């Protein structure tokens, strides 16, 4: 794994204070970061009023790295309170940072949530949780969180993923790797652009129908790679892909892609206030193992997802997928909440 530093965009103190001030005003008005149509509409109006300096730093990801770190926001380690024991007990912990993340997401596109994940909130709390240490979800700690594209099972998954750091005393690293940096031969690319296997929903979701139920619709086979107008994109989640059902040729090509992603992977240890922005069509992300203490000082991230209207980075066939019954909730920034 490479430790090469990701591109950094630095908000100057005036721009950072502008975001903090706007988030504080919204929090004062609503007293909570739990999203409602009224709060989302207020966020959209406030985001539209942010300065050109802020908006310039939130321009689209513009390198083949497929990511950048936004630096300049601050988090008060004492004022934010202890790291929650799970997302379900987080409530309004770090609420001002929730709203700051929503503002940033709204500048970049349309914030996205899911009916069956973290009670439909648009900003998720990513913390280690007792009993989940070895899962392939954000609540794990003892195991490597395998590199994957976010919500790969769903056709309405985010185009951009934001990970905002609230606390990271142990310098736990997020891993990231861009498909634009891998070396694959044309035969492997041709194999992986053919739909051969489904990607199943991960364990973080509720209200998802069981693909093993004979009454359920057949899981759709999806492409791992696709040639978009700008270059290769990917849809990748090996922990939830039934690779044992693939042909030997497909498994071999998939394994070479996995090895290449590991070769070009970078390690990003976020500091409080930093936000890692990932292009979810170019980059897989994961997390190194760590030992959770459950004493209020563990790693705590905020996660926001963004859809970008008009993007053409995915095969048209995805539009016909059922998404395993999971409903996406999209806050349409240009038209108010919807």
C-alpha positions as CSV (number, residue, x, y, z in Angstrom):
1,X,0.0,0.0,0.0
2,X,1.3,3.5,-0.9
3,X,1.3,6.2,1.7
4,X,1.3,8.9,-0.9
5,X,-0.5,12.0,0.2
6,X,-3.9,12.7,-1.4
7,X,-4.6,16.1,-3.1
8,X,-5.5,18.7,-0.5
9,X,-7.8,21.7,-0.8
10,X,-7.3,24.2,2.0
11,X,-10.2,26.5,3.1
12,X,-8.8,29.8,4.3
13,X,-9.9,30.9,7.8
14,X,-12.6,33.2,6.3
15,X,-14.1,30.5,4.2
16,X,-14.1,28.0,7.0
17,X,-15.7,30.5,9.4
18,X,-18.4,31.1,6.8
19,X,-19.3,27.4,6.7
20,X,-19.2,27.2,10.5
21,X,-21.4,30.3,10.9
22,X,-24.0,29.0,8.4
23,X,-24.2,25.6,10.1
24,X,-24.5,27.3,13.5
25,X,-27.4,29.4,12.4
26,X,-29.3,26.4,11.0
27,X,-28.7,24.4,14.2
28,X,-29.9,27.3,16.3
29,X,-33.1,27.5,14.2
30,X,-33.9,23.8,14.3
31,X,-32.2,22.6,17.5
32,X,-31.3,19.3,15.8
33,X,-29.5,17.9,12.8
34,X,-32.2,15.3,12.3
35,X,-33.3,16.0,8.7
36,X,-36.7,17.3,7.8
37,X,-37.9,18.8,4.5
38,X,-37.8,22.3,6.2
39,X,-34.2,21.8,7.4
40,X,-33.1,20.5,4.0
41,X,-34.7,23.5,2.3
42,X,-32.9,25.9,4.7
43,X,-29.6,24.1,4.0
44,X,-30.2,24.4,0.2
45,X,-30.8,28.2,0.6
46,X,-27.8,28.7,2.8
47,X,-25.6,26.6,0.5
48,X,-26.6,28.8,-2.5
49,X,-25.4,31.8,-0.5
50,X,-21.9,30.5,0.2
51,X,-19.1,32.5,-1.3
52,X,-17.2,31.7,-4.5
53,X,-14.2,30.8,-2.4
54,X,-16.1,27.9,-0.7
55,X,-17.6,26.8,-3.9
56,X,-14.3,26.7,-5.7
57,X,-12.9,24.3,-3.1
58,X,-15.9,22.1,-3.7
59,X,-15.6,21.8,-7.5
60,X,-15.8,18.3,-8.9
61,X,-12.9,15.9,-8.3
62,X,-10.6,16.8,-11.2
63,X,-7.7,14.3,-11.1
64,X,-7.4,10.6,-11.8
65,X,-6.8,10.2,-8.0
66,X,-10.5,10.5,-7.7
67,X,-10.4,12.1,-4.3
68,X,-9.2,15.1,-2.3
69,X,-9.0,16.2,1.4
70,X,-10.8,19.4,2.3
71,X,-8.9,21.0,5.1
72,X,-9.7,24.1,7.3
73,X,-12.8,23.2,9.3
74,X,-12.3,22.7,13.0
75,X,-13.8,20.4,15.6
76,X,-13.6,21.1,19.4
77,X,-12.7,17.7,20.9
78,X,-14.2,18.5,24.3
79,X,-17.3,20.4,23.1
80,X,-18.3,17.6,20.7
81,X,-18.7,15.1,23.6
82,X,-17.6,11.5,23.8
83,X,-17.7,9.1,20.8
84,X,-21.1,7.4,20.8
85,X,-21.2,3.7,21.5
86,X,-23.1,3.1,18.2
87,X,-24.8,5.1,15.4
88,X,-28.1,4.3,17.1
89,X,-27.1,6.2,20.3
90,X,-25.4,9.1,18.6
91,X,-28.6,11.3,18.3
92,X,-27.5,14.9,17.8
93,X,-23.9,14.3,18.8
94,X,-21.7,16.5,16.6
95,X,-24.9,18.1,15.2
96,X,-23.1,21.3,14.0
97,X,-20.7,19.1,12.0
98,X,-23.7,17.2,10.5
99,X,-25.1,20.4,9.1
100,X,-21.7,21.6,7.9
101,X,-21.4,18.3,6.0
102,X,-24.9,18.8,4.5
103,X,-24.0,22.3,3.4
104,X,-20.8,21.0,1.6
105,X,-22.7,18.1,0.1
106,X,-25.4,20.4,-1.2
107,X,-22.9,22.6,-3.0
108,X,-21.5,19.5,-4.8
109,X,-24.9,18.0,-5.7
110,X,-27.9,16.4,-4.1
111,X,-27.5,14.8,-0.7
112,X,-28.6,11.2,-0.5
113,X,-30.0,9.0,2.3
114,X,-31.6,5.6,2.6
115,X,-34.8,4.5,4.2
116,X,-33.2,1.4,5.6
117,X,-29.9,2.9,6.9
118,X,-29.4,4.9,10.1
119,X,-33.1,5.9,10.3
120,X,-33.0,7.8,7.0
121,X,-30.5,10.4,8.2
122,X,-28.6,12.3,5.5
123,X,-25.4,12.3,7.6
124,X,-24.3,9.0,9.2
125,X,-22.2,8.4,12.3
126,X,-19.4,6.0,11.7
127,X,-18.2,4.6,15.0
128,X,-17.1,1.2,16.2
129,X,-19.9,-0.8,18.0
130,X,-19.6,-3.7,20.4
131,X,-20.6,-7.0,18.8
132,X,-19.9,-5.7,15.3
133,X,-16.1,-5.9,15.4
134,X,-15.7,-8.4,12.6
135,X,-18.4,-7.3,10.2
136,X,-17.8,-5.8,6.8
137,X,-19.6,-2.5,7.8
138,X,-18.6,0.9,9.2
139,X,-19.3,-0.4,12.7
140,X,-16.4,-2.9,12.6
141,X,-12.9,-2.4,14.0
142,X,-10.9,-5.7,14.4
143,X,-10.9,-6.5,10.7
144,X,-9.8,-4.9,7.5
145,X,-12.8,-3.2,6.0
146,X,-12.4,-4.5,2.4
147,X,-12.0,-1.9,-0.3
148,X,-15.4,-1.3,-2.0
149,X,-17.5,1.3,-3.7
150,X,-20.2,2.7,-1.4
151,X,-23.6,1.0,-1.7
152,X,-22.4,-0.9,-4.7
153,X,-25.6,-3.1,-4.7
154,X,-27.9,-0.2,-5.7
155,X,-28.3,1.6,-9.0
156,X,-29.0,4.9,-7.2
157,X,-25.8,4.8,-5.1
158,X,-23.9,8.0,-4.5
159,X,-21.6,9.6,-7.1
160,X,-19.5,11.2,-4.3
161,X,-18.8,10.0,-0.8
162,X,-17.8,12.4,2.0
163,X,-16.0,11.2,5.2
164,X,-15.7,14.0,7.8
165,X,-13.5,13.4,10.8
166,X,-14.8,14.3,14.2
167,X,-12.2,12.3,16.2
168,X,-9.2,10.1,15.3
169,X,-6.8,10.0,18.2
170,X,-5.3,6.7,17.0
171,X,-4.7,7.9,13.5
172,X,-6.8,5.1,12.0
173,X,-6.3,5.2,8.2
174,X,-8.9,5.1,5.5
175,X,-7.6,3.3,2.4
176,X,-8.5,4.4,-1.1
177,X,-7.5,3.3,-4.6
178,X,-8.5,4.7,-8.0
179,X,-9.4,2.4,-11.0
180,X,-7.7,5.0,-13.2
181,X,-4.3,4.0,-11.8
182,X,-4.6,0.2,-12.2
183,X,-2.8,-1.7,-15.0
184,X,-5.1,-4.4,-16.6
185,X,-4.8,-5.9,-20.0
186,X,-7.6,-5.6,-22.5
187,X,-8.8,-9.1,-22.0
188,X,-9.4,-8.6,-18.3
189,X,-11.2,-5.3,-19.0
190,X,-13.4,-7.0,-21.5
191,X,-14.2,-9.8,-19.1
192,X,-15.1,-7.4,-16.2
193,X,-17.3,-5.2,-18.3
194,X,-19.6,-8.1,-19.0
195,X,-22.4,-8.5,-16.4
196,X,-21.8,-11.9,-14.7
197,X,-22.5,-11.6,-11.0
198,X,-24.8,-9.6,-8.7
199,X,-23.6,-7.5,-5.8
200,X,-25.7,-8.2,-2.7
201,X,-26.8,-5.6,-0.1
202,X,-24.5,-5.2,2.9
203,X,-25.3,-5.9,6.5
204,X,-25.8,-2.2,7.4
205,X,-29.3,-2.1,5.8
206,X,-32.7,-3.0,7.1
207,X,-35.9,-3.6,5.1
208,X,-34.0,-5.2,2.2
209,X,-35.6,-8.3,0.8
210,X,-33.7,-11.6,0.9
211,X,-32.4,-12.5,-2.6
212,X,-32.6,-16.1,-1.5
213,X,-36.3,-15.9,-1.1
214,X,-37.9,-17.7,-4.1
215,X,-40.7,-15.0,-4.1
216,X,-38.1,-12.2,-4.5
217,X,-36.9,-10.9,-7.8
218,X,-33.7,-12.4,-9.2
219,X,-30.6,-10.4,-8.2
220,X,-29.3,-8.6,-11.3
221,X,-25.9,-9.4,-12.7
222,X,-23.8,-6.2,-12.9
223,X,-20.7,-5.0,-14.6
224,X,-17.6,-4.6,-12.4
225,X,-16.0,-2.2,-14.9
226,X,-17.4,0.2,-17.5
227,X,-15.9,2.5,-20.1
228,X,-17.4,5.9,-19.4
229,X,-16.8,8.9,-21.8
230,X,-14.0,10.0,-19.4
231,X,-12.4,6.6,-18.8
232,X,-12.8,3.5,-16.7
233,X,-15.3,3.4,-13.8
234,X,-16.1,0.6,-11.4
235,X,-18.7,-1.0,-9.2
236,X,-16.9,-3.2,-6.7
237,X,-17.7,-4.9,-3.4
238,X,-15.9,-8.3,-3.1
239,X,-17.3,-9.0,0.4
240,X,-20.8,-9.1,-1.0
241,X,-20.2,-10.5,-4.4
242,X,-20.7,-14.3,-4.8
243,X,-17.5,-14.9,-6.6
244,X,-17.7,-18.7,-6.1
245,X,-20.4,-18.7,-8.8
246,X,-18.3,-17.0,-11.4
247,X,-16.4,-18.8,-14.2
248,X,-12.7,-19.4,-13.6
249,X,-11.8,-16.7,-16.3
250,X,-14.0,-14.1,-14.5
251,X,-12.6,-15.0,-11.0
252,X,-9.0,-14.7,-12.3
253,X,-9.7,-11.3,-13.9
254,X,-11.5,-10.1,-10.7
255,X,-8.5,-11.2,-8.7
256,X,-6.1,-9.3,-10.8
257,X,-8.2,-6.2,-10.5
258,X,-8.3,-6.7,-6.7
259,X,-4.5,-7.0,-6.6
260,X,-4.0,-3.9,-8.7
261,X,-6.3,-1.9,-6.5
262,X,-4.2,-3.0,-3.5
263,X,-1.0,-2.0,-5.3
264,X,-2.2,1.6,-6.0
265,X,-4.0,2.0,-2.7
266,X,-3.2,5.1,-0.6
267,X,-3.6,5.5,3.2
268,X,-5.3,8.6,4.5
269,X,-5.4,9.3,8.3
270,X,-7.8,12.2,8.8
271,X,-7.5,14.8,11.4
272,X,-10.5,16.4,13.1
273,X,-12.3,18.8,10.8
274,X,-10.8,17.3,7.6
275,X,-13.2,15.9,5.0
276,X,-12.2,13.2,2.6
277,X,-14.2,13.5,-0.7
278,X,-14.2,10.4,-2.8
279,X,-15.5,9.9,-6.4
280,X,-17.5,6.7,-5.8
281,X,-17.3,5.8,-9.5
282,X,-13.5,5.8,-9.6
283,X,-12.3,5.0,-6.1
284,X,-12.8,2.1,-3.7
285,X,-12.3,2.8,-0.1
286,X,-11.8,0.8,3.1
287,X,-10.3,1.0,6.6
288,X,-7.4,-0.6,8.4
289,X,-8.1,-2.7,11.5
290,X,-7.9,-1.0,14.9
291,X,-8.7,-1.9,18.5
292,X,-11.7,-0.1,19.8
293,X,-11.7,0.9,23.5
294,X,-15.4,1.9,23.8
295,X,-14.4,4.6,26.3
296,X,-15.7,7.7,24.4
297,X,-12.3,8.4,22.6
298,X,-12.6,6.0,19.6
299,X,-12.5,7.1,16.0
300,X,-15.7,9.0,14.9
301,X,-16.5,10.0,11.3
302,X,-19.5,11.6,9.7
303,X,-20.5,10.2,6.3
304,X,-22.5,12.0,3.7
305,X,-23.4,10.8,0.2
306,X,-24.1,12.9,-2.9
307,X,-25.7,12.3,-6.3
308,X,-24.6,14.6,-9.1
309,X,-27.4,15.4,-11.6
310,X,-26.6,14.6,-15.2
311,X,-23.6,12.5,-14.6
312,X,-22.8,9.8,-17.2
313,X,-20.4,7.5,-15.4
314,X,-22.6,4.3,-15.3
315,X,-24.0,1.8,-17.8
316,X,-27.5,2.7,-18.9
317,X,-28.7,-0.8,-18.0
318,X,-28.4,0.0,-14.3
319,X,-31.6,2.1,-14.5
320,X,-33.6,-1.1,-14.7
321,X,-32.3,-2.6,-11.5
322,X,-34.6,-3.1,-8.5
323,X,-32.2,-2.2,-5.8
324,X,-33.4,-5.0,-3.6
325,X,-36.4,-2.9,-2.4
326,X,-34.2,-0.3,-0.8
327,X,-35.5,3.3,-1.3
328,X,-33.1,6.2,-1.9
329,X,-34.1,9.6,-0.4
330,X,-32.6,12.5,-2.3
331,X,-32.6,16.1,-1.2
332,X,-32.7,18.0,-4.5
333,X,-30.6,21.1,-3.9
334,X,-31.7,23.0,-6.9
335,X,-35.4,22.4,-6.3
336,X,-35.8,22.3,-2.6
337,X,-36.1,19.0,-0.6
338,X,-37.6,16.2,-2.6
